[in-house]
Amino acid sequence: MFEIYEENGIKYWKVYHNLRSKKNPRIRVQKKATKVKNELEAKKLDKLLYKEAIEEVFKRENEALSWDTVVEKWASFQTNSSFSNCSPPVVSDYVALMRKWTTAWSGRPCNELNRGDGRLVLELAQSANKSKGYLKRLKQVVNVIWNWAVEERVIMGVQNSPMFGLKLEEAREAEPPEILSLTEVQNLLVVAEKAVQTKTLEPVWWYVWTVALLTGGRSGEIQGLRKEDCNLVKMEEALEQERRIERAHERRYGNIQVRRSWNKRIGGYKTTKAGYWRNVPVSGELYWFIQNNLWDQDFGNDQFGRYLLPRHNLWRKGEQARVLRQFCVGNRLPSVKFHTLRACFATHLIRMGVTPVTIMKICGWTNLKTMQRYVRLAGIDEAGATEGLNFISSQEEAMEKVVDLLEYRTQKR
């Protein structure tokens, strides 16, 4: 807006704008220019000052946005925009994580938050005995939401999030992860089969544990298996191979394609964790287990085909780990979580000499660092490494001393 006025007999133009925010009435911006000498210049200044006023109102509106408002805006964008890159369960998880750990930021303008605030949030989670992986995820989620807000100009004037540049301590494994020896694996399946025969265990769990141990599949991936995914050789061919081929590792029984994974959060199937399908070679043990216990049974079907394994409500709800632990404790077996069955599959294959790269393909791992945990568990790299030390002068002399010691102890008794 502009108006004409006179001063000392000279005609001037005055340009002014007075804008108030619709979001926050307390935000008001005034822009004014006086003694403009002509109308053309006044019109140019009018457009320029209006633009400056609009930008300043917008900037002050967003500078005043609190963190919880930014989180809500991010969630709304991810839920309603066609450019969203997060699924509804992920959005829900992120928002819940922020509400749980960043409550101290609630109501505070984003441009007031700094690294000290970020450090306090991480220390709070750390004091609750959260793992390094959990802290890393918490930091990542804050950065994801903050960076989106900067890109969309929801946050202006500040670039880096309160978590930017904060380093987490390297995780230290005080104890090796759970694992079962070969004897313990065999014992688990034998006890489970007997429990099914005595009707103290539902057959579904014996089926599931056996398939998990012989495929290395995750729980959701095993639920996703259909008979149409099993490319098995005919029984005649399997019997002929066992008669003709002496070495078991040279026989071929087919493969199982792992195509999908059950997700309890969405109540449906999604892609595997790695995002692609993979093949699992079928061993003789798995082949005959399927043929003798699963193939001729009708467990129902859906749009993907006929279920390889029976459905169970506790399994669909993600309670498979609790069921396994209760069974182990009740039968005086080593108590392990369900995911340990997958670890057993990988570790024992490594001990058999299967290369880590091949196991990564079978199990669907994309990170070699994850694989290295199982290599360490198997102890293959270390095997035989200490044999050449020769610190004792003669092995024969050492053995003689052992024999003498045994004789001495025998005589003393």
N, C-alpha and C positions, 0 to 999 in steps of 0.2 A: 504494500500500500504506500501511496505517496500523496503529498499535498503541496500546494504552492503558498508561499508566504513572502512578505517583503521585509527588508531590513535596510535602513538608511537609504530608502528609495530604490533599492536593487531587488529584483525578483529572484527568489531561490526556490528550489524544490527540496522537500524533506521526505525521506524514505524511512519507513519504520515497520517492524513486524513484532507482534506480541503473541507467542505461541505457548499453549499449556498442554501438557501430556494428558491424553485420555486414560492412560493406564495408571498414572500417578499424578493427581492434580497438584501435588506440591512441587512438581517439576515445571518451571516456567522459564522460558528463554525470550529475551528481548534483543532485537537488533535495530540499530538506528544510524542514519547518515543524514547530516544537515549541510546546508549551503551548497547543494548540488546546482550547478550553473545552468543546465538545460534539461529539457524533457527526455531526450534520447538517453542521456547519461543516467537520468533518474529511473527510467524503465530497466536499463541494464542492472543498476544497483538493486532494484526491487527484486529481480529474479535471483541475483546472487545472494542477497541477504536472506531471502526466504529459504533458499537451499541450505545455507549455513545454519539457520535456525532449526530446520527439520532435522538435519544431521546431528546437531547438538542435543535436541530432545531425545532422539533415538539412542544416542550414545549414553546419555545420563539415565535413560530408562534401563538400559541393559547393564550399566555399571552398578545399578542399584539392585539387580536381580540377586536373590539369595540362592545358595547352592541347591536347596531342596526344590526351588522353582525350576532351576536348570535341569535337574534330574527328571522332573515331571515333563518338561518340554521335550527332553530326549526320548522318554518313553512314549509320549504321544506321537512324535515323529516316526519312531520305529514301528509303532502299531498301525499308523494311518497312511504313511507315505509309500508310494510305489518304489522309492529308492532305498527302502529299509534293507539292511543287511543282517538283521537279527531275527531269529524265530521268536514267536510269543513266549515259549518257555525260557529262552535266554534273556529276553527283556524282563520277565518276571523275576528271574534269579538276580540280575544286575540291580534292579530296583530294591529288592529285599536286602541285598548285600550292603547297599548304600544306606538304607534306613537303619540297619543294624550297627554299622561301624562309624558312620559320619554324622551322627546326631549332633555332635559338638559344632558342626558347621551349619546346622539348620538355622535359618533366619539371618545368617551373616552374608553380606554382599560378597560376591565372588572375588572382586578386585581387592578385598582385604585378606584373603586367604594366602598363606605362604608355606614354605617348606616346613616350618615349625609345626604348623597345623597338620601337615601330612605325616610328619614324624610321630606326632602324638597318636594319630589313628593307628599307625603300624605298631607302635609300642603297646597300645591297648589290646590289639589282636594278639600280639606276641605274649602278653601277660596272661592271656586266656589259653596259652599253650597251643596256639595254632601253628601248623607246620609252615615251612618256608614256601612250599607250593601254594598254600592258602594265602600267605602274605603277598606272594607274587601276583596271584590272581586279583586280590583286593587292589593292589597298586595298578594293575592293568585296567581294571574296570573304571577306576577314577580317571585314568588317562584317556580311555576311549570316550567317555562322556564329555570330558573337558575339551578334548580336541574337536569333537563334533560341534560343541557350542562355539568354539572359536571360529571354525570354518563357516558356520551358519550365522555368524555375527550375533549370536545370543550373548556371548561374552565379548566385550570389546575393551581394548586398552591393556589387556593382560594376555600373554601368549602361553606361558608354561603353567602346567597344573601344579598343585601343592605337592604332588608325588614326584615331580620331575627331578631326576638326578639323585634320588634317594637310593642308596645301595643296601641290599639285604645280605646278611651273613651267609656264607656258603653252608649248605646243609651238611651235617655230619651223621653218618649212619652208625649209631652206637651199637645196634644189634643187626645181624643179617636178617633179611626178610624171611617170613615163614616158608618152609619147604618140607616136603615129605620124602623120605628115602624110598628106594624101590620097594623094599619090604613093607614099609608103611602104606604105600599106595596099594599094593596087592592086598594087604590086610584090610584096608578100608573097604575095598570092593567085595571081598569075601564076606566080611561081617554084614555089609549092606544086603548082599544077596540072601544070606541066611535070615536076616530080619524081614525081608520080603516074604520068604517062605513061611516064617512063623507069624506073619501078618502083624508085625510090630513096626513096620515101615511101609509106607505107600510105595508101590512099584515105580512111580514117576521119578522119585528121587534117586533110586538106583540107576534108572535109565539115564537121567540127566548127569549124574556124577561121572558115569562111565563115558558118555559121549564127550563131556568136558575134558576129561583126562586124556582121551584118545584123539581129540581134534585141536585142543588148545584154544577153543572158542570162548569168547566172553559170554556171559549169561544171556544178554539180549540177542546175541548172534545165534546162539543155540536155539532160543525160542523162535527165531526166524527161519529155521531150517524146514524145508518141505521135502517130501519124497522125490518131487520133480528135480530137486537140486542134487540128488544123489545119482551120480553116473557110475553105477556099479556093474561089474562084469557078471555074466550069467553064472549060476552055480556050477554048471558043468565045466565051464572054463576055469573057475576057481579050484575045483577039485582036481582037474587035469594039471594045473600049475603045481599044486601041492604034491602030486604024485611024481611029476616030471622034473621040477626045479628044486634042487636040494637046498640052495641058499635062500632063506626067507626074504632077504632084502632085494632079491632079484625078481620076486613075484609082483604082479600088478593086479590090484583088485578094483581100480577105478579111483574116482575122486569125488569130493563133495564141494560144491560151489557155495561159498558164504556170500550171500547177496544183500541181506538186510538185517536190521537189528531192532528188537522190540524196545520201545521207549515208554516207560511207565508214566512220565510226565505228560506226554501228549496222548497217551492211551492208544498208541498205534506204532507202525513201523517206519523207520527212517533208514538211511544208508548206514553202512558200517562206520566205525569211528574214524578209520582212515579215509573214508569217502569213496571207496571203490570196492568192487567184488574181488574175491581171491579164491584159489583152489587149495583144498587140503587133501593130500594123498590119503587114501584109505588103506590102513594096515590090515593084515589078516585077522587080527584080534577084533578090530572094529567091524570088519566085513561080516564075520560070523555072529558077532553080537547083534548087529542090525538084522541079519537074516533070521536068527533064532528068536529074537525078542520083540522086534519092532515092525518088520516089513509087512507081515500079514495082519497086523492089528489096524483097526479103523479108529483113529483118534479125532476124526472130523476134518474139515477143510475150510478154506476161505478163498479169497480172490487170487492168492498166490499159489494155491495147490493144497495137497494133502499133508497134514501135520506129520512130521517125522516122530515127534514126541508128544505125549499127552499134555493137555493144558492143566494148569493148577493155579488156583486163585492166589495163593501165597507167592508163587513164582512170578505171576504177572504184577504183583504189588512190590516186587523187589525184596522179598523176605527170604530168598534162597540162602543167604549167608547165615542167618539166624538158625534156619532149619539144620544146616550142615553142622554148625557148632554144637547145637543141642544134641545131635546124634553122636558126634564124636565124644563129647563129655559123658553122655549116658552110657557109652560103650567102652569107656576108658581108652579112647584113641587120641592121638595128638590133635588138639583143637586148632582148626585152621579156618580161614575165611574162604568163601567160594572162589575168589580170584586166585587163590593159591593153587587150585587145580590147573589153571592155565600156566602158572609158573612151573609146576611139576613137569608138564608137557615139554616146555622149552628147555628146562635144565637137563632133563634126562636125554633129550635128543642131542644136546651139546656133548654130554658124556659119551654118547654113542659115536661121536665123531661127525655129526651133521654140521655143516658150516653155519655160522651165525647169519650170513646173508640169506641162505635158504630158509632158515627158521623165521627170519623177519618177513619173508614173502608169505610163508604159510600162516603165520600168526597175525599178519596185518600191521606190523610195527613200521613206522616211518622214521623213527629216531634211533640211531645207533647207540646213543647214550643209555636208553632204556634197555637195550639188548645187553649192554655190558654188565648190568647187574646180574643177569643170569649166567653170563660167562664166568663171573667171579664166583657165583654160587657153585657152579660145576667144578671149578678148580682145575680146568684143563690146562690153562696157560702155565700154572705153577707145577703141574705134575712132573715128577722126575727132575726138577730143576736143582734139587739139593744133593742128588746122588753122587756127583763128582767132587765133593769137597775134600775127601780123603784126609781129614784132620787126624784120625787115628792111624798110627803107622802101618798097621797090617790088619786086614779084616779077619785073617786066620787067628791072629793073636787075640783079637777081641772076642771071637767065638770061643776060644779056649778058656778065656776068663769066665765067660758065661757058663760054660759046662762045669768049670771048677766051682763056681758060685752055687749052681744047682745041686752039685754033689755035697757041698758043705751044708746047705740048708737041709738036705735030705737026712744027712748023718745027725744033725742037731735035733731033728724031730725024733 
